[in-house]
């Protein structure tokens, strides 16, 4: 079942969507969005790739804080959503989290300054589950095991990403509801290959550059293979949420049903 088969009662006016989902890379959700209508739209001199499906729109922002902020602002300006969702991959900080597992945090913390953003998970059917206490921290770089251990101790966070705090900040500025839906792509003790040096200025990952770099460095191959396998598990988890109408409704619909009628502040 896809999002299209679990739609809310009324479609908004042309160009508007009730839910805007911000992910870093298309490959994280490719299995699903390859069936969604694709549209290139422009704002403030930058091009954004949106995938539209009923009351939902998904934007591929690129990796990192600034890319996520710009894509979130574009989604708000172009689609006027009621709910912003930061979705995608995260690294485990808790030793108990395995690749492919969900993280649906109640709080997102910005590691730059310690600012905290509460999500609206408490308004959903997950209010009485363990998810209501989970913390996600957003960092500016790819965390190695030592950095993960520090973040775990400092913030009691379960996972780390690079984008959620930026999306949460945009949601706060525009008075929108906010959720984070993350799937674990690397476990707490996993030593990441040097992917960060191959993130382009636009937030996209230079996959061929990374492959070329790793080619003669055979000691990186096992880590790249493990990362590819675990990323596939994380992608399956994210796609299952987008495809499963029951999961989608249980997390998203309660928030939209509680929203008052109001104007969304845009640039």
N, C-alpha and C positions, 0 to 999 in steps of 0.2 A: 504494500500500500504506500502510495506517495503522498506528499503534502497536498497535491492537487486533489486527491480523493478524500481528504479530511478537512475540507475548507470550512471556514467560519461562515456565518449566515449571509453576509452581504459583502460584495466586492466594493471597494472604495472607488472614487472617481478616477478617471483615466490618469495613469502615471503615479498614483499613490498606492502604497502598500502598508498594511498594518504592522508587519514585522520586517525588520532589516537585520540580516545575519552578516557579520563581518568575519571572514576567515583570512588567513595569510595567503595560502597557495591553493590554486585550483585542484592540484593533485590530492589534497586532503579530502575532497568531497567529489572527485571527478565522476565516480560511478553513478551518482545521482544527478548532478547538474548537467551532465552531457545530454540529458533528456529535457532540460529546461530551456526555454527560449533565451538566447544570449543577446545582450545589447551592449554596445560600447557607447558610453555617455561621457560628456566632458564638463568639467567645472574648474574654474580658476586656472586654466591652462594645462590641466592634467586630464588624461584619459583613464576611465575606470571601466572594468569589465563587470557587468551585472548579469545575474541570472534571475529571471522572473518566473514565478509560479503562483498563480492565484493571489492570495493576500500576502505572500512572502516574496522578498527579494534578497538575494545573496550577492555580496560583493567580495571579490578577491583583492585584498588590500596590498599584499606583499608583507615581507617579514619586518617586524620592528614597530616601535612605538609611533614614530612619525607617520609611517605608511598607514597604520591602523587609524590614527587620528584623522588623516586626510580622507580616507575612505569612509569613515563614520560620518564626517561632516558632509561629504558628498551624498551619502545615503539619506541623511536628514533633509538636506536642501532639495534633492531631486524627488524623493518618494514620501516625505512627511510621515514617517512611521510613528506608531505609538509605543513600540518596544524595540530596543536594540539588544542584540545577542552577540557576544563575542564567542565564537566557536572555533575549534581547531585543536591542534596538538599541544601537549604540555609535558614537561619532564616531571617525573616523580621525585618528591622530596622525602616522603614517608617510605621507609624500607618495605612496608607492607603492600605498596601499590605495584601492580604488574602491568606490563604493556597491554593496551587494549581496554583497560578499566576506565570507568567514568570518573570525572571529578565535576561535581555540580556545586560550586562553592556558595556559601552565604556571604562571604566577605572577600573582596579583592584588595590587596595592599600594593601600593607603589613603592618598590624598593629604593627609589631615588630619595624620597623624603618621608616615607612612612605613612603617607596619606591613605585613608581607608575609604572604601566604597562598599556599601551594603548592596547586595543583589536583592531581587524581589522573589527569591526562591521560597521565602516564608509565606507567600500568598498562594502557593501552589499545593498540590496534593503531597508534596515531599516535606511539608512543614514539620511533620512529626517523625521524620526519619533522621538518621545520623547526618544526612547532608546539610542540615541546618547549621551545623557547627564547623563545616569545612572552610579552610582558608586557602586562597590561591594568591601567590605573590608574583608580580610582574617585574622582571629585571631587564636591563638594557643590553645584556649579552647572553650568549649561550653558556649555561652553567655547567662546570665540570663537577665531579663528585665532591671535591673539597668545598666549592662554592655552594653546592646544594646542601651540604651538611650545615654550613653557616646559616643559610636561609631557613632551614628547618628549625634550628635552635632559636634563631632570632625572632621569627614570626609564628612559630608553631604551625607553619603552612604545610599542606599536603602535597602541593605541586607548584611548579613555576612555569610561566610562559613569558612572552615578550610584548603582548598586545592588549590584554584585557583591561589593564588600568587606563590605557588611553581611550578605549571604547567607553568605559565607565565614566570617565571625565566628560566626554561629549554628551553622554546620556544625562549626566547631572546638569550640565550647562543648559540643555534644552528641555529639562524637566520631563524626561522620558523614563519609562521603566526599563530595567536592565537585568539581563541574565548572562551568566557565563556557562558554556557547555564545552567541556574539554575532555579529551581522551589521551591517555598516557602513551607516548611514543618512545620514551627512553626512561629506564628505571634508575633508581637513586645512585647506584654504584656504577652505572654505565659511563665509560669514557668516550665522549663524543669525538668523532673525527672532526677535522678543522673546517666545518661547514661555514662558519661565520665569515671567513675570509672570502667566500665565494657568493656572499649576498651583495647584489648590485645596488647601486644608488636608489633605484626605484623599488627596492624591497624584494625583487625576484631572485631566486636562487639559480646561479649559473651551474646547472647540473653537469654540463659537458666539461666545464673548467674543473670542477671537483673530480670528475672521473679521470681527466687527463693528469691531474695532480697525483691522484692515488695510484694510477697505473703502475709506475715503477716502484712505488712504496708498498711492497707486498704486505708489510706488517699492518697496514690500514685496512686491508681487504676484509678480515673477520669482523671488524667494527662496522664497516659499511654494510656488510651483509646482514649483521644483526640489526642495524638501524633500519634497513630496508624491510626486514621481516616485521619488526615491531611497529614501524610506520604503517604497514599494511593492516596490522591488527587495529591500530588507532583509527585508520580510515574506515574500516569496516564498522567500528562502533559509531562513528559520526554518521555514516551513511544509513545505518540501521535506524538511527533516531529520525533522520529526515524522511525515511521511507515508511516508518511505522506510524500510522495515523493515531493509534492509541497513545504512544509515547509523546507524540507531538501535542495532542490535545491535552494530556495531563499536565504538561509543563507550560504550555503557551496560552491555551484558551482561558484559564482562570484569570490571568492578568488582564487580557483584553476585555473580559466581562466586567472588570471592576473599574475600568477607566472612565473618568468623567468626560463630558464633551468640552473641548477646549481647542484653542488655536495652538499649533506647535510653533515655537520660536525657531526661525531659520535665519541664516545669513542673508 
